[in-house]
Amino acid sequence: MTRRLLLSYLALALLVLAGLEIPLGWIYARGEISRASQSVERDASMLAEVTEENIEKGDLKALPDVVGDYASRTGGRVVVTDKHGIALADSQPGSGPGGDLSAQPDIARALRNQATTTTTTDADGREVLSATMPGASGTTIRGALRLTYPMTEVTARIHRIWGALALAGACVLAVVALAAFTLARWITRPLRTLEAATAQLADGHLDNPPDTTTGPPELRRLAAAFTHTATRLQHLLESQQAFASEASHQLKTPLTALRLRLENFEPYLDPRAHAGLDEAVGEVERLNRMVHGLLSLARLENTATTPERVDLDAVLTERAAMWEPLAAEQYVGLSVTGTTAGRVWAIPGALDHIIDNLVANALRVSPAGTTITLHRAPGAELHVIDQGPGMNETDRARAFDRFWRASDSHHDGTGLGLPIVRHLVKASGGDITLHAAPGTGIDAAVRLRPALDGRPREGTTPRETTQATASAW
């Protein structure tokens, strides 16, 4: 913006200077030409009177001295003719008398007692001012005089004034540029600090609030309003995160104690009440998973949110080794297939949570004797495929909704597991979809970005995504 303001000021100054200096230079040039023409015409008239007097007295030998003296002092050329147009004297070296000039238009007019002043070119192709005067006394024509003066000096003076005007314009532009740059920096300083503060706020912190002491009053008020809004927003987000973290943490112990008490009731209950007790324990377990999801989300909000390179194969091997014994207890197999995926972009800890949540969901619905497949596909894709009862298309579309419950008896809902997975994937710059697996079951397809370009993608930051999720609760 500073550059645009500076260019705008300079363009306006240049337009004003052009509107002033171009007419001024043109007027000066016309004035110089007019003054030179008048001077040549005046000199030609005076010389014509002198030479006419010499011709009248018959003193033709004095003519070369008169014209030669003038030519040596001014640099002009003087030609004198008699009343028939025959050259009597010429100040140009090598040009002697005797030449017939009566056919030349200006000489012919002068012999008819008509003066001529014009701009023309001489025999060498140079531009000259020419004044031709009759040498007459009253109506008696005794000769003619032509005075030509080169335009070189006039042109040089015109060029000098144009150069002076250009130099003055350049100095004015330099002063305007300095003043405009200072003014533009003063105007845009609040905007620059506001931009930096906005970038900091997008990352979840505001260490350097925008400057509210410099710049135009409107921008100072805008910066002050932004600071107030950002501070309020930070306070609300921190309070929300603290509440989610503390509430979920405080609920863990009572829920665990409640489950233990319910399980301890089993020996003392009538066998007919065991089914109800199992349902109550299941609801407590579901609530416990929700609390764990809330706690996980609260922790993720307070961790680093800039995507970094992560070795997908190493994380997948580690999480598969961790889940394999748990799956074996339920007589479910765990298989890792596909080609090597390599490194991908993901926020710290995201891959662990993604794989854990998808495997946990798959394990809850997998019957004994089936296999959960972790398949790596080209393009940094990871598929978690189970052989459970599966879901219809409508349920798969809603499976990422928070606290959603399935429409059938095979699923107890997803709680926060899949919503957390979706937001972690999107925060890492990827995407996740659910498809029907071959036969029965679900194919959870996670598409991440290969870490090949050396930098994470610009766009929505993970913290923005996480905060947007938190604000929707």
N, C-alpha and C positions, 0 to 999 in steps of 0.2 A: 504493500500500500504506500510505503514511503516513496518508492520509485515512481509509482503512478502519480502521486501528488506532485513530486518534483518535476516530472515530465509535463504535467498540466501547467504548472506555474511557468516553466521555461517556454512552453508553446505559446502561452498568452503573452509573455514578455516579448518573444520573437515576433509575434503578430503585431504588437504595438510598435516595436522598433521598425519593422518593415513598413508599417503604415506611415511612420514619421520620416525615416531616413531615405526611403526610395523617392518619395516626392521631393524631399529636400535636395538630394543629389541630382535629380533630373532638372530641377529648377536652377541649381547652380551651374550645371553643364550648359543649359540653354543660355544662361546669363553670360558665361564665359565666351561662348561662341558669338553672342550678340555684341559683347564688348569688343572682341577681336575684330568683328566685321566693321563696327563703327570706327575703330582705330585705323584700320586699313583704308576705309573709305575717306576718312579725314586726311590721312597722309597722301592718298592718291590725289585728292582735290588740291592740296597745297602744292604738291609737285607739279601737277598739271598747270597751275598758274605760273610757277617759276619757269617751266619749260616753254610755255606759250610765249612768255615775255622774251626768252632767248631766241625763239624762232622768229618772233616779230622783228627783233633787232638784227637778225641774221647771224647771231653768235652761236652757230651750230657746234663749234669746237668745245664750248663749255658744257654741252649736254652730257658727254660721257663722264665728266667729273661730278656733275650733280647727281646723276643716277648711281654712279659707282660709290660716292660717299654715303648715300642713303643705304645702299645694299650692304656695305661693309658694317654699318652701325646696327641694322635691324635684321639682316639675314634674308630680306625679301629680294624679289627680282623686279626690276623696272625696265619697261620697254617704251620708247618714245617713237612716234611716227609723224610724218608730215600730213598735210591735208589730203594726200592721195593714198595714204596707208603704207607708204614706204618707210621702213625702219630707219630712224636717224641715230638711235643709241640703244644699247642693250647692256644691262649690268652683268649678265651672265658671261663668264669667261668663254672665249671662243666663238661668241655670237657677235658678228660685226654688223654695221649698217648696210642698207641696200636691199634687204629682203622685203617682199611685197606681202603685207598682212591685211590688205583691204578686204579679203574674202572671209576673214574670220568674223563671226557674228558680233562679238563684243566691240571689236575695232570698227566694224561697219556702223554699229549704232552710235558709237562715240563720234564718228565723222558726220553723223546726222544730228549731233548735239544732244545725245541721249546717254546718260550715265548707266553703268551696269555694275552691280555688286552681287556676287554669287560664290558658291563653293563648288570647286571643280577639281580635276586632276591634271597635273602637268605632264610633260613629255616622259618623265621618269615613272609615271604612275603614282606619284604621291598626291595626297589630298591637300589642296591649298585653298586659301581665301583669295578671291580675285576681285579687284575693283578697277574698272576701266572708265576714265573720265575724258571728256572732250577738252582740248586746249583751245579755248575760244574767248573772244572778247565780244560780248553781246551775241550777235548772230553770225559773226565772222569766225569760221573754223580754220585754225592754223595747224592743227594736229590732234593727236590723241595720245593718252598715256595709260598704260596697263601696269598695275602693281599687284603682284602675287606674293602671298605670305604663307609659308608652310604651316599646316595645322599641328605640327609635332609638338610645339610648345603648349598650344591650347589643350591638346589631348593629354599631355603630361600633367598640366595643372588639374584637369578633370580627373585623371586617375589618382592624383594625390588626394584630392578631396574625397573621392570614393574610398580610398584607403583609410583616410582619417575617420570617415563615418563608420567604416567596418570595424576599425579598432575601437572606436567609442562604443559601438554596439556590442562588441565582444566583452569590453570591460563592464558594461551594464549587465550583460547576461551573466558574467561571472559573479557580480554582486547579487543579482537576483537569484542565481543558483545557490549561493551561500545562504542567503536569507531564506529561500524556499526550503533548502535542506534542513535548516534549523527549525523552521516552522513545521515542516512535515514530521520531523522526529518528535517534536513537542506534541503534535496532534496524535501521532500513532503510538506513543509510548504506553498509554493506558491499554491500547489494543494489544500490543505485544505482551505486556504482562498479563492481560486477560487471557490471551491465547495459551501462554505457558501455564497459567493457573487452571485453565480448562483441561489441558493435557494431564496435569497432575491429578485433578479431580477424577478424570476417567480411570486413572490407575488406583484410585481409592484413597488418596491423601491430598492434602493441600498445605504444603510446607511454606510456599511463597505466595501469599494472597496478591491480587492485582494492585497496582499502584493507584491510590486514590488522592494523591497530592499534586499531580501534574496533569497537564493536558486540558482540553476544553471542559467547561463545567458539566456538559451533558455526558461526556465520557467518564468523568470522575464519579458522577452519580450512578452511571451504569456499573462501574467497577465496584462501588460500594454496595449496590444492590446484589451484584453477583457474589461478593464476599459474604454478605448476610445469608443469601440463599444457600451457598455452598456449605457454610458453617452449620446452618440448620439441617441441611441434608446429611452431612457427616454425622451430626449428633443423632439424627433419627436412625441412620444405618447402624451406627455403633450400638445404640440402644437395642435395636432389633436383633443384631447379631449376638449381643450379650444375653438378651432374653432367650433366644433360641438355644444358645450354648448352655446357659445355666439351667433353663427349664428341662432340657433333655437330659442333662447330666444329673440333675436332682431326681428325675423320674426313674433313672435306671435302678437305683437301690430299692425303692418301694416296689417296683414291678418284679424284680428278682425275688424279693421277700414274699410277695403275693403268690408268685408261682410256686415257691417252695411250700407255702402254707396249703395251697390247693392240693399239691401232690401228697402232702402229709395227711390230708383228709381221706385219701383213698382207702386205707385199711379199715376205717371206721364207718364208711358209708355202705348203704345197702347196694348190692350189685346193680340194682335197677337204676341207681343214680350215677353209675360210672360214666355212662354216655354223656350226661350233662356236665360231669366234671371234666371229661376230656374236651368238650366244647369250650368250657370256661378257660381251661389251660391253653387251648388253641388261640382264643381271643387275646389272652395275656401275651402269648408269644407274638401274635401279630402286632399288638400294641408295642411290644418291646422292639420289634424290627423298625416300626415307625420312629420310635425314639432314637434308635441307633442311626436311622437315616437323617433325622434332624441334627443330631450331634455331628455326624460326618459332614453335612452341608455347612454347619456353622464353622467347623474347623477348616474346611476348604476355603471359606471366605477370607480367612485370616492368613492364608499361605500365599506364596508367590503365584502370580497369575500370568506371567509372560511365558508363552510356549517355548519349549526347548527341545533339543534332539534327545530322543529316547530310543533305546534298542528294543524294538517290539519282540524280537525273538527271545532275548534274555528275560524280559518281564514275563512273557507267556510261559517259558519253561519253568520259571520260579513259581508262578501262581499255579500252574498245573501240578507241580510237585507238592504244593501245599494242600490242594484240594483232593488229590488222589486218595489219601487215606480216608478222608471224610466220605468220599463217594463210595469207597470199598465197603464201608460200614453199612451202606444201604444197598449193597450189591449192584452198584452202578459203575460202569467202566468210564474211563476218561482218556481220550485219545487226541494227540496233537498231530495234525497232518498238514500237507501243503508245502510249498517252497519257502525258502528263507525270505522274510519280509524286509529285514534291514532296519534302518533308523527312520523314525517318523517324528513329526512335530506333535507335542502334547504338553499340557501344563504339568508341573511337577506332581507326581502321585496320581495323575488321572488314569493312566493305564491300569494300575493296580486296582483302583476302585471300579473301573469299567469291567475288567475281567472278573473280579470277585462278585460283583452284583449279578452279572449275566450267568455265571456258573451257579451261583446260589439259587437264582430263579429256576434255572434248568434242573438243578438237583431236586428242588421241592416237587417238581411235577414228573420226574422221571421214574417209571416203574422199575422194580428190581429186574435185573437181567438185561437192561438196556445200556446204551453207551452215549455219553456226551462227547461230541466231536468239536475240537477247537481247530478250525481249518483256516490256513493262511492262503489267500488268493493274490494273484498279481495286482499291483496298484495299491499296496499297503492296505489290503482289506483283511478283516478278521471276521470269521463266521463262527458263532457259538450255536451248535445244532443239537437239539435234544430229540428224544423219541417219545415225548409225552403225549397227552391228548390233543395238544395244539389249540388254536383259537381260530374263530371265523374272522372274516375280513373286517367286520365292524369292530370286534373286540381288539384286533391288532391295531386299528387306527386310534383307539382310545387308550391303549395300554400305557402310553407315556403321560397320561393325565395323573395329577397327584391324587392319591387316596382313591383311585378308581377301583371298583369291584367288578369282577367278571359276571357275566349273565348266566353262567352255568355253575355247576357244583364242583367242577374239576379245579377251579382256581379260587383262591381266597383274596384276590386283588393284588395289585402291585405296590401299594403303599407309596414309598418314596424311592424305591430302588431304581426302577426304570427312569423316572424323571431325573434323578441325579445322574444316571448314565448319560441320558440325552444331553443334559447341560454340560457335562464334562466333555463330551465328544464335540459339541458345537463350540465350547470355549477353546478347544484345541484346534479348531478350524476344520473339523470333519463332519460326518453325518452318520446317522444310524437309522435303520429301518427294520421292520419285522416282516418276514415272509413265511409262507407255509413250507415246512420241510418236506422232502420226499417221503411219502407214506403218511406218517403222522408226526406231530411235533412242530417246533418253531425254529426258524433260522434267523437269528439276530445278526444282521450284517452291519459291521462297523467299518466305515471308510475314513481313513486318516490321510494326511498329506505326507508323502515321502520327504525326508529332510535332504533335498538335493540342491535347492536354490540358495542355501547358506543363510537364510533369514526367514523369520516367520511372516505370514501374510499380514498385510496392513488391513485394518478394518475394526470390527467390534472386538473389544478386549474381553478376555475371560471374566474379569471383574464386573464388567457391565452386564454380562449374561447372568452371573451369579446374583448380582444385586437385583436384576430384574426379576429373577425367580423369588428372591426373598421378599420383594415388595408385593408379590402377588399372593402371599399367604393370607 
